Amino acid sequence: MAVPKRKQTPSRTGMRRSQNMKFSSKNIVEDKKSGEYRLSHHLDLKTGMYKGRQVLDPKD
């Protein structure tokens, strides 16, 4: 079994993970009511809406 010779530094680990966790353009959707862009399956913080219902008080 292959075993690494040296421990990978936290910097290198972070650089590798950052490539995996990028947001793809498929995740970004336009909000139907406000017309602003947000991540899909996420709460809209400005309006406080999620799936068509009010979840939080709107942020001013």
C-alpha distance matrix in Angstrom:
0.0 3.8 6.4 10.1 12.5 15.3 16.5 17.9 21.6 23.7 25.5 22.6 21.5 25.1 25.4 22.5 23.9 27.4 26.5 25.3 28.4 31.1 34.0 34.6 38.2 37.9 37.8 41.1 44.2 47.9 49.7 52.6 55.2 54.6 53.1 50.5 46.8 44.3 40.8 40.9 40.6 41.8 45.1 47.6 48.5 51.8 53.3 51.4 50.9 48.0 48.3 52.0 53.0 53.7 51.1 51.9 55.0 55.1 54.2 57.2
3.8 0.0 3.8 6.8 9.4 12.2 13.6 14.7 18.5 20.8 22.4 19.4 18.6 22.3 22.3 19.6 21.4 24.8 23.9 23.2 26.3 28.9 32.0 32.7 36.3 36.4 36.3 39.4 42.7 46.3 48.2 51.2 53.8 53.0 51.4 48.6 44.9 42.6 39.2 39.6 39.6 40.5 43.8 46.1 46.9 50.1 51.8 50.1 49.8 47.0 47.5 51.2 52.1 52.8 50.1 50.7 53.7 53.7 52.5 55.3
6.4 3.8 0.0 3.8 6.4 9.0 10.2 11.9 15.6 18.1 20.0 17.3 16.5 20.3 20.8 18.5 20.2 23.6 23.3 22.7 25.6 28.3 31.6 32.7 36.4 36.7 36.2 39.2 42.6 46.1 47.9 51.0 53.4 52.4 51.0 48.1 44.5 42.0 38.7 39.4 39.3 39.8 42.9 45.2 45.8 49.0 50.8 49.0 49.0 46.4 47.1 50.8 51.6 51.9 49.1 49.5 52.4 52.4 51.1 53.8
10.1 6.8 3.8 0.0 3.8 5.6 7.1 8.5 12.2 15.0 16.6 14.0 13.8 17.5 17.9 16.0 18.1 21.2 21.1 21.1 23.8 26.4 29.9 31.2 34.8 35.5 34.9 37.7 41.2 44.6 46.5 49.8 52.0 50.8 49.3 46.3 42.7 40.3 37.3 38.3 38.4 38.6 41.7 43.7 44.1 47.2 49.3 47.6 47.8 45.4 46.4 49.9 50.7 50.9 48.1 48.2 50.9 50.7 49.2 51.8
12.5 9.4 6.4 3.8 0.0 3.8 7.0 9.3 12.4 15.7 17.2 15.0 15.5 19.2 19.4 18.2 20.5 23.4 23.5 23.9 26.5 28.9 32.5 34.0 37.6 38.5 37.9 40.4 44.0 47.4 49.3 52.6 54.7 53.4 51.9 48.7 45.2 42.9 40.0 41.2 41.4 41.5 44.4 46.3 46.4 49.4 51.7 50.2 50.5 48.3 49.5 52.9 53.6 53.6 50.8 50.7 53.3 53.0 51.3 53.7
15.3 12.2 9.0 5.6 3.8 0.0 3.8 6.3 8.9 12.4 14.0 12.2 12.9 16.4 17.0 16.3 18.5 21.2 21.8 22.4 24.7 27.1 30.7 32.5 36.1 37.2 36.4 38.7 42.4 45.6 47.3 50.8 52.7 51.2 49.9 46.6 43.2 40.9 38.1 39.6 39.7 39.5 42.2 44.0 43.9 46.9 49.3 47.7 48.3 46.3 47.7 51.1 51.6 51.4 48.5 48.2 50.7 50.4 48.5 50.8
16.5 13.6 10.2 7.1 7.0 3.8 0.0 3.8 6.3 9.2 11.5 10.2 10.1 13.6 14.8 14.3 15.9 18.7 19.8 20.2 22.1 24.7 28.3 30.3 34.0 35.0 33.9 36.2 39.8 42.9 44.5 48.0 49.8 48.2 47.1 43.8 40.5 38.0 35.2 36.7 36.7 36.3 38.9 40.8 40.6 43.6 46.0 44.4 45.1 43.1 44.6 48.0 48.4 48.0 45.1 44.7 47.1 47.0 45.1 47.5
17.9 14.7 11.9 8.5 9.3 6.3 3.8 0.0 3.8 6.6 8.3 6.5 6.7 10.1 11.1 10.6 12.5 15.1 16.2 16.9 18.8 21.2 24.8 26.9 30.5 31.7 30.6 32.8 36.4 39.5 41.2 44.8 46.6 45.0 43.7 40.4 37.0 34.7 32.0 33.7 33.9 33.4 36.1 37.8 37.7 40.6 43.0 41.6 42.3 40.4 41.9 45.2 45.7 45.4 42.6 42.2 44.6 44.2 42.3 44.6
21.6 18.5 15.6 12.2 12.4 8.9 6.3 3.8 0.0 3.8 5.3 5.3 6.3 8.7 10.0 10.9 12.4 14.3 16.1 17.3 18.6 20.7 24.3 26.7 30.2 31.7 30.4 32.2 35.9 38.8 40.3 44.0 45.6 43.7 42.6 39.1 35.9 33.6 31.3 33.2 33.6 32.7 35.1 36.5 36.1 38.9 41.5 40.2 41.2 39.6 41.4 44.5 44.9 44.3 41.5 40.8 42.9 42.4 40.3 42.4
23.7 20.8 18.1 15.0 15.7 12.4 9.2 6.6 3.8 0.0 3.8 5.5 5.0 6.0 8.6 9.9 10.4 12.0 14.5 15.5 16.1 18.4 21.8 24.5 27.9 29.4 27.8 29.4 33.1 35.9 37.2 40.9 42.3 40.4 39.5 36.0 32.9 30.5 28.2 30.3 30.5 29.4 31.6 33.1 32.4 35.3 38.0 36.6 37.7 36.1 38.1 41.2 41.5 40.8 37.9 37.1 39.2 38.7 36.6 38.7
25.5 22.4 20.0 16.6 17.2 14.0 11.5 8.3 5.3 3.8 0.0 3.8 5.4 5.1 6.2 8.7 9.9 10.5 12.9 14.7 15.4 16.9 20.5 23.1 26.3 28.2 26.8 28.1 31.9 34.5 36.1 39.8 41.3 39.2 38.0 34.5 31.4 29.4 27.3 29.7 30.3 29.2 31.4 32.5 31.9 34.5 37.3 36.3 37.4 36.1 38.1 41.0 41.5 40.8 38.1 37.2 39.1 38.3 36.0 37.9
22.6 19.4 17.3 14.0 15.0 12.2 10.2 6.5 5.3 5.5 3.8 0.0 3.8 5.4 5.0 6.2 8.6 9.9 11.2 13.0 14.5 16.2 19.9 22.1 25.4 27.2 26.1 27.8 31.6 34.5 36.4 40.0 41.7 39.8 38.4 35.0 31.7 29.7 27.4 29.5 30.3 29.6 32.1 33.4 33.2 35.8 38.5 37.5 38.2 36.6 38.3 41.3 42.1 41.7 39.2 38.6 40.7 39.9 37.8 39.8
21.5 18.6 16.5 13.8 15.5 12.9 10.1 6.7 6.3 5.0 5.4 3.8 0.0 3.8 5.5 5.2 6.2 8.6 10.3 11.0 12.4 14.8 18.4 20.7 24.2 25.6 24.2 26.3 29.9 33.0 34.6 38.2 40.0 38.3 37.1 33.7 30.4 28.1 25.4 27.3 27.7 27.1 29.7 31.3 31.2 34.1 36.6 35.2 35.9 34.1 35.6 38.9 39.5 39.2 36.5 36.1 38.5 37.9 36.0 38.4
25.1 22.3 20.3 17.5 19.2 16.4 13.6 10.1 8.7 6.0 5.1 5.4 3.8 0.0 3.8 5.4 5.1 6.0 8.8 10.0 10.4 12.4 15.8 18.5 21.9 23.5 21.9 23.6 27.3 30.1 31.7 35.3 36.9 35.1 33.9 30.5 27.2 25.0 22.6 24.8 25.4 24.4 26.9 28.2 28.0 30.7 33.3 32.2 33.0 31.4 33.2 36.3 36.9 36.4 33.8 33.2 35.4 34.6 32.6 34.8
25.4 22.3 20.8 17.9 19.4 17.0 14.8 11.1 10.0 8.6 6.2 5.0 5.5 3.8 0.0 3.8 5.5 5.2 6.7 9.2 10.3 11.4 15.1 17.3 20.6 22.5 21.5 23.0 26.8 29.6 31.6 35.2 37.0 35.1 33.5 30.1 26.8 25.0 22.8 25.0 26.1 25.4 28.0 29.0 29.1 31.5 34.2 33.4 34.0 32.5 34.1 37.1 38.0 37.7 35.4 34.9 36.9 35.8 33.8 35.8
22.5 19.6 18.5 16.0 18.2 16.3 14.3 10.6 10.9 9.9 8.7 6.2 5.2 5.4 3.8 0.0 3.8 5.5 5.6 6.9 9.2 10.9 14.6 16.4 19.9 21.3 20.6 22.6 26.4 29.5 31.6 35.0 37.1 35.5 33.9 30.7 27.2 25.2 22.6 24.3 25.3 25.1 28.0 29.4 29.8 32.5 34.8 33.8 34.1 32.2 33.4 36.6 37.7 37.7 35.5 35.3 37.6 36.7 35.0 37.3
23.9 21.4 20.2 18.1 20.5 18.5 15.9 12.5 12.4 10.4 9.9 8.6 6.2 5.1 5.5 3.8 0.0 3.8 5.4 5.1 6.3 8.9 12.4 14.7 18.3 19.4 18.1 20.3 23.9 27.1 28.9 32.3 34.3 32.8 31.5 28.3 24.8 22.4 19.7 21.3 22.0 21.7 24.6 26.2 26.6 29.4 31.6 30.4 30.7 28.7 30.1 33.3 34.2 34.2 31.8 31.7 34.2 33.5 31.9 34.4
27.4 24.8 23.6 21.2 23.4 21.2 18.7 15.1 14.3 12.0 10.5 9.9 8.6 6.0 5.2 5.5 3.8 0.0 3.8 5.4 5.3 6.4 10.1 12.6 16.0 17.7 16.4 18.0 21.7 24.7 26.6 30.1 32.0 30.3 28.8 25.5 22.1 20.0 17.7 19.8 21.0 20.3 23.1 24.2 24.5 27.0 29.5 28.7 29.1 27.4 28.9 31.9 33.0 32.8 30.7 30.3 32.5 31.4 29.7 31.9
26.5 23.9 23.3 21.1 23.5 21.8 19.8 16.2 16.1 14.5 12.9 11.2 10.3 8.8 6.7 5.6 5.4 3.8 0.0 3.8 5.6 5.9 9.6 11.0 14.4 16.1 15.6 17.5 21.2 24.3 26.7 30.0 32.3 30.7 28.8 25.8 22.2 20.5 18.0 19.8 21.4 21.3 24.4 25.4 26.2 28.6 30.8 30.2 30.2 28.4 29.4 32.5 33.9 34.2 32.3 32.2 34.5 33.2 31.7 33.9
25.3 23.2 22.7 21.1 23.9 22.4 20.2 16.9 17.3 15.5 14.7 13.0 11.0 10.0 9.2 6.9 5.1 5.4 3.8 0.0 3.8 5.8 8.9 10.3 14.0 14.8 14.1 16.6 20.2 23.6 25.7 28.9 31.3 30.2 28.4 25.6 21.9 19.8 16.8 18.0 19.1 19.5 22.8 24.3 25.4 28.1 29.9 29.0 28.7 26.5 27.3 30.5 31.9 32.4 30.4 30.8 33.3 32.4 31.2 33.8
28.4 26.3 25.6 23.8 26.5 24.7 22.1 18.8 18.6 16.1 15.4 14.5 12.4 10.4 10.3 9.2 6.3 5.3 5.6 3.8 0.0 3.8 6.4 8.9 12.5 13.4 11.8 14.1 17.7 20.9 22.7 26.1 28.3 27.0 25.5 22.5 18.9 16.5 13.6 15.2 16.2 16.1 19.2 20.7 21.7 24.4 26.3 25.3 25.2 23.2 24.3 27.4 28.7 29.0 26.9 27.1 29.6 28.6 27.5 30.1
31.1 28.9 28.3 26.4 28.9 27.1 24.7 21.2 20.7 18.4 16.9 16.2 14.8 12.4 11.4 10.9 8.9 6.4 5.9 5.8 3.8 0.0 3.8 6.2 9.6 11.3 10.2 11.8 15.5 18.6 20.8 24.2 26.4 24.9 23.1 20.1 16.5 14.7 12.2 14.2 16.1 15.9 19.0 19.8 20.9 23.2 25.2 24.8 24.6 22.9 24.0 26.8 28.4 28.7 27.1 27.1 29.3 27.9 26.6 28.9
34.0 32.0 31.6 29.9 32.5 30.7 28.3 24.8 24.3 21.8 20.5 19.9 18.4 15.8 15.1 14.6 12.4 10.1 9.6 8.9 6.4 3.8 0.0 3.7 6.6 8.1 6.6 8.0 11.8 14.9 17.1 20.5 22.8 21.4 19.6 16.7 13.0 11.2 8.7 10.7 13.0 13.0 16.1 16.7 18.3 20.4 22.2 21.9 21.4 19.7 20.6 23.4 25.1 25.6 24.3 24.6 26.7 25.2 24.2 26.6
34.6 32.7 32.7 31.2 34.0 32.5 30.3 26.9 26.7 24.5 23.1 22.1 20.7 18.5 17.3 16.4 14.7 12.6 11.0 10.3 8.9 6.2 3.7 0.0 3.8 5.3 5.6 7.4 10.8 14.1 16.9 19.9 22.6 21.6 19.3 17.0 13.2 12.1 9.8 10.9 13.7 14.5 17.7 18.2 20.3 22.1 23.5 23.5 22.5 20.7 20.9 23.6 25.8 26.8 25.9 26.5 28.7 27.0 26.3 28.6
38.2 36.3 36.4 34.8 37.6 36.1 34.0 30.5 30.2 27.9 26.3 25.4 24.2 21.9 20.6 19.9 18.3 16.0 14.4 14.0 12.5 9.6 6.6 3.8 0.0 3.8 5.4 5.5 8.4 11.3 14.5 17.2 20.1 19.1 16.4 14.5 10.8 10.7 9.3 10.4 13.8 14.6 17.5 17.3 19.8 21.0 22.2 22.7 21.5 20.0 20.0 22.2 24.8 25.9 25.5 26.2 28.1 26.0 25.5 27.5
37.9 36.4 36.7 35.5 38.5 37.2 35.0 31.7 31.7 29.4 28.2 27.2 25.6 23.5 22.5 21.3 19.4 17.7 16.1 14.8 13.4 11.3 8.1 5.3 3.8 0.0 3.8 5.6 7.5 11.0 13.8 16.1 19.4 19.1 16.6 15.2 11.7 11.0 8.9 8.5 11.8 13.5 16.6 17.0 19.9 21.3 22.0 22.1 20.4 18.3 17.8 20.2 23.0 24.6 24.2 25.4 27.7 26.0 26.0 28.3
37.8 36.3 36.2 34.9 37.9 36.4 33.9 30.6 30.4 27.8 26.8 26.1 24.2 21.9 21.5 20.6 18.1 16.4 15.6 14.1 11.8 10.2 6.6 5.6 5.4 3.8 0.0 3.8 6.4 10.1 12.3 15.1 17.9 17.5 15.6 13.6 10.0 8.3 5.5 5.4 8.6 9.9 13.1 13.8 16.5 18.4 19.1 18.9 17.4 15.4 15.4 18.0 20.4 21.6 21.0 22.0 24.4 22.8 22.8 25.4
41.1 39.4 39.2 37.7 40.4 38.7 36.2 32.8 32.2 29.4 28.1 27.8 26.3 23.6 23.0 22.6 20.3 18.0 17.5 16.6 14.1 11.8 8.0 7.4 5.5 5.6 3.8 0.0 3.8 7.0 9.5 12.6 15.2 14.3 12.1 10.1 6.4 5.5 4.5 5.9 9.6 10.0 12.4 12.0 14.7 15.9 16.8 17.3 16.0 14.7 15.1 17.1 19.5 20.5 20.2 20.9 22.8 20.8 20.6 22.8
44.2 42.7 42.6 41.2 44.0 42.4 39.8 36.4 35.9 33.1 31.9 31.6 29.9 27.3 26.8 26.4 23.9 21.7 21.2 20.2 17.7 15.5 11.8 10.8 8.4 7.5 6.4 3.8 0.0 3.8 6.4 9.0 12.0 11.7 9.4 8.4 5.5 5.6 6.0 5.9 9.5 10.1 11.9 11.1 14.4 15.0 15.2 16.0 14.1 13.0 12.8 14.3 17.2 18.5 18.9 19.9 21.6 19.5 19.9 22.1
47.9 46.3 46.1 44.6 47.4 45.6 42.9 39.5 38.8 35.9 34.5 34.5 33.0 30.1 29.6 29.5 27.1 24.7 24.3 23.6 20.9 18.6 14.9 14.1 11.3 11.0 10.1 7.0 3.8 0.0 3.8 6.3 8.9 8.4 5.7 5.5 4.4 6.4 8.6 8.8 11.9 11.9 12.6 10.7 13.8 13.5 13.5 15.1 13.3 13.1 13.0 13.5 16.5 17.6 18.6 19.4 20.5 18.0 18.5 20.2
49.7 48.2 47.9 46.5 49.3 47.3 44.5 41.2 40.3 37.2 36.1 36.4 34.6 31.7 31.6 31.6 28.9 26.6 26.7 25.7 22.7 20.8 17.1 16.9 14.5 13.8 12.3 9.5 6.4 3.8 0.0 3.8 5.7 5.7 4.8 5.3 5.9 6.8 9.3 9.2 11.3 10.8 10.5 8.3 11.6 11.0 10.2 11.9 9.9 10.2 10.4 10.3 13.0 14.0 15.4 16.2 17.2 14.8 15.9 17.7
52.6 51.2 51.0 49.8 52.6 50.8 48.0 44.8 44.0 40.9 39.8 40.0 38.2 35.3 35.2 35.0 32.3 30.1 30.0 28.9 26.1 24.2 20.5 19.9 17.2 16.1 15.1 12.6 9.0 6.3 3.8 0.0 3.8 6.0 5.6 8.1 9.4 10.6 12.8 11.9 13.6 13.7 13.1 11.1 14.3 13.4 11.6 13.5 10.9 11.4 10.6 9.4 12.6 14.2 16.4 17.6 18.4 16.2 17.9 19.4
55.2 53.8 53.4 52.0 54.7 52.7 49.8 46.6 45.6 42.3 41.3 41.7 40.0 36.9 37.0 37.1 34.3 32.0 32.3 31.3 28.3 26.4 22.8 22.6 20.1 19.4 17.9 15.2 12.0 8.9 5.7 3.8 0.0 3.8 5.8 8.3 10.8 12.0 14.7 14.3 15.5 14.9 13.3 10.7 13.3 11.5 9.3 11.8 9.8 11.5 11.5 9.3 11.7 12.5 15.2 15.9 16.0 13.6 15.5 16.7
54.6 53.0 52.4 50.8 53.4 51.2 48.2 45.0 43.7 40.4 39.2 39.8 38.3 35.1 35.1 35.5 32.8 30.3 30.7 30.2 27.0 24.9 21.4 21.6 19.1 19.1 17.5 14.3 11.7 8.4 5.7 6.0 3.8 0.0 3.8 5.5 8.8 10.5 13.8 14.4 16.0 14.6 12.9 9.6 11.5 9.2 8.1 11.3 10.4 12.5 13.5 11.9 13.8 13.7 15.8 15.7 15.4 12.3 13.4 14.2
53.1 51.4 51.0 49.3 51.9 49.9 47.1 43.7 42.6 39.5 38.0 38.4 37.1 33.9 33.5 33.9 31.5 28.8 28.8 28.4 25.5 23.1 19.6 19.3 16.4 16.6 15.6 12.1 9.4 5.7 4.8 5.6 5.8 3.8 0.0 3.8 6.7 9.5 12.8 13.5 15.9 15.0 14.3 11.2 13.5 11.7 11.3 14.2 13.0 14.3 14.8 13.8 16.3 16.7 18.5 18.7 18.8 15.7 16.3 17.1
50.5 48.6 48.1 46.3 48.7 46.6 43.8 40.4 39.1 36.0 34.5 35.0 33.7 30.5 30.1 30.7 28.3 25.5 25.8 25.6 22.5 20.1 16.7 17.0 14.5 15.2 13.6 10.1 8.4 5.5 5.3 8.1 8.3 5.5 3.8 0.0 3.8 6.6 10.3 12.0 14.5 13.0 12.4 9.2 11.1 9.7 10.5 13.0 12.5 13.8 15.0 14.8 16.8 16.8 17.8 17.5 17.8 14.6 14.5 15.5
46.8 44.9 44.5 42.7 45.2 43.2 40.5 37.0 35.9 32.9 31.4 31.7 30.4 27.2 26.8 27.2 24.8 22.1 22.2 21.9 18.9 16.5 13.0 13.2 10.8 11.7 10.0 6.4 5.5 4.4 5.9 9.4 10.8 8.8 6.7 3.8 0.0 3.8 7.1 9.2 12.2 11.0 11.5 9.2 11.4 11.2 12.3 14.0 13.3 13.6 14.7 15.4 17.6 17.8 18.3 18.2 19.2 16.4 16.1 17.6
44.3 42.6 42.0 40.3 42.9 40.9 38.0 34.7 33.6 30.5 29.4 29.7 28.1 25.0 25.0 25.2 22.4 20.0 20.5 19.8 16.5 14.7 11.2 12.1 10.7 11.0 8.3 5.5 5.6 6.4 6.8 10.6 12.0 10.5 9.5 6.6 3.8 0.0 3.8 6.4 9.0 7.4 8.3 6.9 9.4 10.4 11.5 12.2 11.6 11.2 12.7 14.1 16.0 16.1 15.9 16.0 17.5 15.3 15.1 17.3
40.8 39.2 38.7 37.3 40.0 38.1 35.2 32.0 31.3 28.2 27.3 27.4 25.4 22.6 22.8 22.6 19.7 17.7 18.0 16.8 13.6 12.2 8.7 9.8 9.3 8.9 5.5 4.5 6.0 8.6 9.3 12.8 14.7 13.8 12.8 10.3 7.1 3.8 0.0 3.8 6.5 5.6 8.2 8.5 11.1 13.1 14.0 13.8 12.8 11.4 12.5 14.8 16.6 17.2 16.4 16.9 19.1 17.5 17.4 20.1
40.9 39.6 39.4 38.3 41.2 39.6 36.7 33.7 33.2 30.3 29.7 29.5 27.3 24.8 25.0 24.3 21.3 19.8 19.8 18.0 15.2 14.2 10.7 10.9 10.4 8.5 5.4 5.9 5.9 8.8 9.2 11.9 14.3 14.4 13.5 12.0 9.2 6.4 3.8 0.0 3.8 5.4 8.4 9.5 12.8 14.8 14.8 14.2 12.3 10.0 10.1 12.9 15.0 16.3 15.7 17.1 19.7 18.5 19.1 22.0
40.6 39.6 39.3 38.4 41.4 39.7 36.7 33.9 33.6 30.5 30.3 30.3 27.7 25.4 26.1 25.3 22.0 21.0 21.4 19.1 16.2 16.1 13.0 13.7 13.8 11.8 8.6 9.6 9.5 11.9 11.3 13.6 15.5 16.0 15.9 14.5 12.2 9.0 6.5 3.8 0.0 3.8 6.9 9.5 12.5 15.1 14.7 13.1 11.1 8.0 8.2 11.6 13.1 14.5 13.4 15.2 18.3 17.9 18.8 22.1
41.8 40.5 39.8 38.6 41.5 39.5 36.3 33.4 32.7 29.4 29.2 29.6 27.1 24.4 25.4 25.1 21.7 20.3 21.3 19.5 16.1 15.9 13.0 14.5 14.6 13.5 9.9 10.0 10.1 11.9 10.8 13.7 14.9 14.6 15.0 13.0 11.0 7.4 5.6 5.4 3.8 0.0 3.8 6.5 8.9 11.9 12.1 10.4 9.4 7.1 9.0 11.9 12.7 13.0 11.5 12.5 15.4 14.8 15.4 18.7
45.1 43.8 42.9 41.7 44.4 42.2 38.9 36.1 35.1 31.6 31.4 32.1 29.7 26.9 28.0 28.0 24.6 23.1 24.4 22.8 19.2 19.0 16.1 17.7 17.5 16.6 13.1 12.4 11.9 12.6 10.5 13.1 13.3 12.9 14.3 12.4 11.5 8.3 8.2 8.4 6.9 3.8 0.0 3.8 6.0 9.0 8.7 6.6 6.2 5.1 8.3 10.2 10.3 9.8 8.3 8.9 11.6 11.2 12.0 15.5
47.6 46.1 45.2 43.7 46.3 44.0 40.8 37.8 36.5 33.1 32.5 33.4 31.3 28.2 29.0 29.4 26.2 24.2 25.4 24.3 20.7 19.8 16.7 18.2 17.3 17.0 13.8 12.0 11.1 10.7 8.3 11.1 10.7 9.6 11.2 9.2 9.2 6.9 8.5 9.5 9.5 6.5 3.8 0.0 3.8 5.7 5.8 5.4 5.6 6.6 9.7 10.4 10.8 9.9 9.5 9.2 10.8 9.1 9.7 12.8
48.5 46.9 45.8 44.1 46.4 43.9 40.6 37.7 36.1 32.4 31.9 33.2 31.2 28.0 29.1 29.8 26.6 24.5 26.2 25.4 21.7 20.9 18.3 20.3 19.8 19.9 16.5 14.7 14.4 13.8 11.6 14.3 13.3 11.5 13.5 11.1 11.4 9.4 11.1 12.8 12.5 8.9 6.0 3.8 0.0 3.8 5.6 5.0 7.5 9.3 12.8 13.3 12.8 10.7 9.7 7.9 8.8 7.0 6.5 9.8
51.8 50.1 49.0 47.2 49.4 46.9 43.6 40.6 38.9 35.3 34.5 35.8 34.1 30.7 31.5 32.5 29.4 27.0 28.6 28.1 24.4 23.2 20.4 22.1 21.0 21.3 18.4 15.9 15.0 13.5 11.0 13.4 11.5 9.2 11.7 9.7 11.2 10.4 13.1 14.8 15.1 11.9 9.0 5.7 3.8 0.0 3.8 5.8 8.2 11.1 14.2 13.7 13.4 11.3 11.4 9.4 8.8 5.6 5.0 7.3
53.3 51.8 50.8 49.3 51.7 49.3 46.0 43.0 41.5 38.0 37.3 38.5 36.6 33.3 34.2 34.8 31.6 29.5 30.8 29.9 26.3 25.2 22.2 23.5 22.2 22.0 19.1 16.8 15.2 13.5 10.2 11.6 9.3 8.1 11.3 10.5 12.3 11.5 14.0 14.8 14.7 12.1 8.7 5.8 5.6 3.8 0.0 3.8 5.4 8.9 11.8 10.6 10.1 8.0 9.1 7.9 7.5 4.7 6.6 9.0
51.4 50.1 49.0 47.6 50.2 47.7 44.4 41.6 40.2 36.6 36.3 37.5 35.2 32.2 33.4 33.8 30.4 28.7 30.2 29.0 25.3 24.8 21.9 23.5 22.7 22.1 18.9 17.3 16.0 15.1 11.9 13.5 11.8 11.3 14.2 13.0 14.0 12.2 13.8 14.2 13.1 10.4 6.6 5.4 5.0 5.8 3.8 0.0 3.8 6.8 10.3 9.8 8.4 5.8 5.6 4.5 5.7 5.0 7.3 10.6
50.9 49.8 49.0 47.8 50.5 48.3 45.1 42.3 41.2 37.7 37.4 38.2 35.9 33.0 34.0 34.1 30.7 29.1 30.2 28.7 25.2 24.6 21.4 22.5 21.5 20.4 17.4 16.0 14.1 13.3 9.9 10.9 9.8 10.4 13.0 12.5 13.3 11.6 12.8 12.3 11.1 9.4 6.2 5.6 7.5 8.2 5.4 3.8 0.0 3.8 6.7 6.1 5.4 4.6 5.6 6.9 8.7 8.2 10.9 13.9
48.0 47.0 46.4 45.4 48.3 46.3 43.1 40.4 39.6 36.1 36.1 36.6 34.1 31.4 32.5 32.2 28.7 27.4 28.4 26.5 23.2 22.9 19.7 20.7 20.0 18.3 15.4 14.7 13.0 13.1 10.2 11.4 11.5 12.5 14.3 13.8 13.6 11.2 11.4 10.0 8.0 7.1 5.1 6.6 9.3 11.1 8.9 6.8 3.8 0.0 3.8 5.4 5.5 6.5 6.4 8.9 11.6 11.7 13.9 17.3
48.3 47.5 47.1 46.4 49.5 47.7 44.6 41.9 41.4 38.1 38.1 38.3 35.6 33.2 34.1 33.4 30.1 28.9 29.4 27.3 24.3 24.0 20.6 20.9 20.0 17.8 15.4 15.1 12.8 13.0 10.4 10.6 11.5 13.5 14.8 15.0 14.7 12.7 12.5 10.1 8.2 9.0 8.3 9.7 12.8 14.2 11.8 10.3 6.7 3.8 0.0 3.8 5.7 8.5 9.2 12.3 14.9 15.0 17.4 20.5
52.0 51.2 50.8 49.9 52.9 51.1 48.0 45.2 44.5 41.2 41.0 41.3 38.9 36.3 37.1 36.6 33.3 31.9 32.5 30.5 27.4 26.8 23.4 23.6 22.2 20.2 18.0 17.1 14.3 13.5 10.3 9.4 9.3 11.9 13.8 14.8 15.4 14.1 14.8 12.9 11.6 11.9 10.2 10.4 13.3 13.7 10.6 9.8 6.1 5.4 3.8 0.0 3.8 7.0 9.3 12.1 13.9 13.7 16.7 19.4
53.0 52.1 51.6 50.7 53.6 51.6 48.4 45.7 44.9 41.5 41.5 42.1 39.5 36.9 38.0 37.7 34.2 33.0 33.9 31.9 28.7 28.4 25.1 25.8 24.8 23.0 20.4 19.5 17.2 16.5 13.0 12.6 11.7 13.8 16.3 16.8 17.6 16.0 16.6 15.0 13.1 12.7 10.3 10.8 12.8 13.4 10.1 8.4 5.4 5.5 5.7 3.8 0.0 3.8 6.3 9.4 11.3 12.0 15.3 18.2
53.7 52.8 51.9 50.9 53.6 51.4 48.0 45.4 44.3 40.8 40.8 41.7 39.2 36.4 37.7 37.7 34.2 32.8 34.2 32.4 29.0 28.7 25.6 26.8 25.9 24.6 21.6 20.5 18.5 17.6 14.0 14.2 12.5 13.7 16.7 16.8 17.8 16.1 17.2 16.3 14.5 13.0 9.8 9.9 10.7 11.3 8.0 5.8 4.6 6.5 8.5 7.0 3.8 0.0 3.8 6.0 7.6 8.7 12.2 15.1
51.1 50.1 49.1 48.1 50.8 48.5 45.1 42.6 41.5 37.9 38.1 39.2 36.5 33.8 35.4 35.5 31.8 30.7 32.3 30.4 26.9 27.1 24.3 25.9 25.5 24.2 21.0 20.2 18.9 18.6 15.4 16.4 15.2 15.8 18.5 17.8 18.3 15.9 16.4 15.7 13.4 11.5 8.3 9.5 9.7 11.4 9.1 5.6 5.6 6.4 9.2 9.3 6.3 3.8 0.0 3.8 7.0 9.1 11.8 15.2
51.9 50.7 49.5 48.2 50.7 48.2 44.7 42.2 40.8 37.1 37.2 38.6 36.1 33.2 34.9 35.3 31.7 30.3 32.2 30.8 27.1 27.1 24.6 26.5 26.2 25.4 22.0 20.9 19.9 19.4 16.2 17.6 15.9 15.7 18.7 17.5 18.2 16.0 16.9 17.1 15.2 12.5 8.9 9.2 7.9 9.4 7.9 4.5 6.9 8.9 12.3 12.1 9.4 6.0 3.8 0.0 3.8 6.2 8.5 12.0
55.0 53.7 52.4 50.9 53.3 50.7 47.1 44.6 42.9 39.2 39.1 40.7 38.5 35.4 36.9 37.6 34.2 32.5 34.5 33.3 29.6 29.3 26.7 28.7 28.1 27.7 24.4 22.8 21.6 20.5 17.2 18.4 16.0 15.4 18.8 17.8 19.2 17.5 19.1 19.7 18.3 15.4 11.6 10.8 8.8 8.8 7.5 5.7 8.7 11.6 14.9 13.9 11.3 7.6 7.0 3.8 0.0 3.8 6.4 9.2
55.1 53.7 52.4 50.7 53.0 50.4 47.0 44.2 42.4 38.7 38.3 39.9 37.9 34.6 35.8 36.7 33.5 31.4 33.2 32.4 28.6 27.9 25.2 27.0 26.0 26.0 22.8 20.8 19.5 18.0 14.8 16.2 13.6 12.3 15.7 14.6 16.4 15.3 17.5 18.5 17.9 14.8 11.2 9.1 7.0 5.6 4.7 5.0 8.2 11.7 15.0 13.7 12.0 8.7 9.1 6.2 3.8 0.0 3.8 6.4
54.2 52.5 51.1 49.2 51.3 48.5 45.1 42.3 40.3 36.6 36.0 37.8 36.0 32.6 33.8 35.0 31.9 29.7 31.7 31.2 27.5 26.6 24.2 26.3 25.5 26.0 22.8 20.6 19.9 18.5 15.9 17.9 15.5 13.4 16.3 14.5 16.1 15.1 17.4 19.1 18.8 15.4 12.0 9.7 6.5 5.0 6.6 7.3 10.9 13.9 17.4 16.7 15.3 12.2 11.8 8.5 6.4 3.8 0.0 3.8
57.2 55.3 53.8 51.8 53.7 50.8 47.5 44.6 42.4 38.7 37.9 39.8 38.4 34.8 35.8 37.3 34.4 31.9 33.9 33.8 30.1 28.9 26.6 28.6 27.5 28.3 25.4 22.8 22.1 20.2 17.7 19.4 16.7 14.2 17.1 15.5 17.6 17.3 20.1 22.0 22.1 18.7 15.5 12.8 9.8 7.3 9.0 10.6 13.9 17.3 20.5 19.4 18.2 15.1 15.2 12.0 9.2 6.4 3.8 0.0
